[in-house]
């Protein structure tokens, strides 16, 4: 697949360790490429207005641009947090976004070092389960990916025990990654109030600071009409 964008300039929204790289691109061509990936990963699916607007915003975000006129104003130097009911397309959207970023080898700057925008994705339950086996090494491991997506945030138990040591594993990883100025994308069935209740004000504050919170849509695509 041919590349769909090319580097033009750097773009900084706020004085942080992040510096997005702006790539010139053709929105129509980019949209066609995105839909090709979507059809490969999802197959036949209903394209709701909310879902399509989310995708448009993410296409612009990938290239370092804000997409106007769709009601989604993204901070280009913050990560992506997709919220919505189960089956609404959050995980698939992040998978599409990840594959989309690989096509042009899209990158960003972190503390002056060029890093790829693509990311590994791990389920929150699996991360917490690893802590039960490996203890703090699990938190350390997931706290040092430059770019990471936690899938189904909030589905894990609040505390996981490694022998006598109990920890809120995901909360600890989020805090560590915040302190290390690292991108942490996520998907979740929780709304903002439920995130605050599960993880507390401190972690919620970091999520709000570090993430663009986007509600994908209110339809469960797994339930056929």
C-alpha positions in Angstrom: 0.0 0.0 0.0 1.4 3.4 -1.0 2.2 6.0 1.6 -0.5 8.6 2.1 1.3 11.4 3.8 4.6 13.1 3.9 6.5 15.1 6.5 6.1 18.9 6.4 6.8 20.4 9.8 6.8 19.9 13.6 3.8 20.9 15.6 3.7 21.6 19.4 0.4 22.3 21.2 1.7 22.6 24.8 5.1 22.6 26.5 5.5 18.9 27.3 7.9 16.1 26.4 5.7 15.4 23.3 6.1 17.1 20.0 3.9 15.9 17.2 5.1 15.7 13.7 2.8 17.1 11.0 2.5 15.2 7.8 0.7 16.6 4.7 -2.0 14.3 3.5 -5.1 14.1 1.2 -8.2 13.5 3.5 -10.1 11.7 0.7 -7.2 9.3 0.0 -6.6 8.8 3.7 -10.3 8.0 4.3 -10.2 5.4 1.6 -7.2 3.7 3.1 -8.8 3.8 6.5 -12.0 2.2 5.2 -10.0 -0.5 3.4 -8.3 -1.4 6.7 -11.7 -1.3 8.5 -13.2 -3.7 5.9 -10.3 -6.1 6.3 -10.5 -6.0 10.2 -14.3 -5.8 10.7 -16.0 -6.8 7.5 -19.6 -5.7 7.0 -20.6 -3.1 9.6 -22.9 -0.2 10.2 -21.2 3.2 9.8 -22.9 5.4 12.4 -22.4 9.2 12.3 -20.6 9.1 15.7 -18.3 6.3 14.6 -17.4 8.0 11.3 -16.7 11.3 13.1 -14.4 9.4 15.5 -12.6 7.9 12.6 -12.2 11.2 10.8 -10.8 12.8 14.0 -8.3 9.9 14.3 -7.1 10.2 10.7 -6.3 13.9 11.2 -4.8 13.1 14.6 -2.5 10.6 13.0 -1.1 13.2 10.6 -0.8 15.9 13.3 -3.9 17.9 12.3 -7.1 18.8 14.1 -10.2 17.8 12.1 -12.7 20.7 12.2 -16.5 20.7 12.0 -17.2 17.3 13.6 -17.5 18.3 17.2 -14.3 16.5 18.3 -11.5 18.8 19.3 -8.4 16.7 20.0 -5.2 17.7 21.8 -2.6 16.5 19.4 -0.1 16.0 22.2 -2.4 13.8 24.3 -3.2 10.1 23.8 -6.6 8.6 22.8 -9.1 7.2 25.2 -12.2 5.6 23.6 -15.3 5.2 25.7 -18.6 3.5 24.8 -20.8 0.6 25.5 -19.7 -3.0 24.8 -19.6 -3.9 21.2 -19.5 -0.3 20.0 -16.3 -0.7 18.0 -13.7 0.8 20.4 -11.1 -2.0 20.2 -11.5 -2.4 16.4 -11.1 1.4 16.0 -7.8 1.3 17.9 -6.7 -1.7 15.8 -7.5 0.2 12.6 -5.8 3.3 13.9 -2.7 1.2 14.7 -2.5 -0.4 11.2 -3.2 3.0 9.6 -0.2 4.6 11.4 2.1 1.7 10.2 1.5 2.6 6.6 3.4 5.8 6.7 5.6 4.9 9.6 4.0 7.8 11.5 6.2 9.1 14.3 6.3 11.7 17.1 9.0 13.2 19.2 9.3 12.3 22.9 12.0 14.2 24.8 13.7 14.9 21.5 13.7 11.2 20.4 11.7 10.1 17.4 9.2 7.3 18.3 6.7 5.4 16.2 3.0 6.2 16.7 2.1 2.5 16.4 1.6 0.6 19.7 1.2 -2.8 21.3 -2.3 -3.4 22.8 -2.9 -5.4 25.9 -6.1 -6.3 27.7 -6.4 -4.9 31.2 -7.4 -8.3 32.7 -4.3 -9.9 31.2 -2.0 -7.2 32.6 -3.5 -7.6 36.1 -3.2 -11.4 35.8 0.5 -11.1 35.0 1.0 -9.2 38.3 -0.3 -12.2 40.2 2.5 -14.2 38.6 5.4 -11.7 38.4 4.6 -9.0 41.0 6.1 -5.5 40.5 8.0 -6.6 37.4 4.7 -6.5 35.6 4.1 -2.8 36.5 7.7 -2.0 35.6 7.3 -3.8 32.2 4.1 -2.0 31.1 5.3 1.4 32.5 8.1 1.7 29.9 6.6 1.1 26.5 6.9 4.5 24.7 3.4 4.0 23.3 0.8 1.6 24.7 -2.9 0.8 24.5 -4.7 -0.7 27.4 -7.8 -2.5 26.1 -11.0 -2.7 28.2 -9.8 -0.5 31.0 -11.8 -1.1 34.1 -12.6 -4.8 33.4 -9.8 -6.0 35.8 -10.2 -6.5 39.5 -9.5 -3.4 41.6 -6.7 -5.2 43.5 -4.5 -8.1 42.4 -2.3 -10.0 44.8 1.2 -11.3 44.3 1.7 -13.3 47.5 1.0 -10.8 50.2 1.5 -7.8 48.0 -1.7 -6.3 46.7 -1.8 -3.6 44.0 -4.2 -1.7 41.8 -2.1 -2.7 38.8 -3.6 -0.6 36.1 -3.8 2.5 38.3 -0.1 2.0 39.1 0.8 1.7 35.5 -1.1 4.8 34.5 0.6 6.8 37.2 4.0 5.5 36.3 3.5 6.3 32.6 2.2 9.8 33.4 5.3 10.5 35.5 7.5 9.2 32.6 5.7 11.3 29.9 4.6 8.3 27.9 1.5 7.9 25.6 -1.1 5.7 27.1 -4.1 5.0 24.9 -7.1 3.0 26.2 -10.5 1.7 25.5 -13.2 1.3 28.2 -16.9 0.6 28.8 -16.7 3.0 31.7 -17.8 6.6 31.5 -15.8 9.4 33.1 -17.6 9.2 36.5 -17.2 5.4 36.6 -13.4 5.9 35.8 -13.2 8.3 38.7 -15.0 5.9 41.1 -12.9 2.9 40.1 -9.4 4.6 40.1 -9.8 7.6 42.3 -9.4 11.3 41.8 -5.6 11.2 41.4 -5.6 8.7 38.5 -8.7 10.2 36.9 -6.9 13.6 37.0 -3.9 12.1 35.1 -6.2 10.4 32.6 -8.0 13.7 31.9 -4.6 15.5 31.5 -3.0 12.9 29.3 -5.9 11.6 27.2 -8.4 12.8 24.6 -11.6 11.1 25.9 -13.9 10.2 23.0 -17.3 8.5 23.2 -17.4 6.3 20.1 -21.2 5.7 19.9 -24.1 4.2 21.7 -24.8 1.2 19.5 -23.7 -2.4 20.2 -22.7 -3.8 16.7 -22.7 -7.3 18.1 -26.4 -7.2 18.5 -28.2 -7.5 15.2 -31.4 -5.6 14.7 
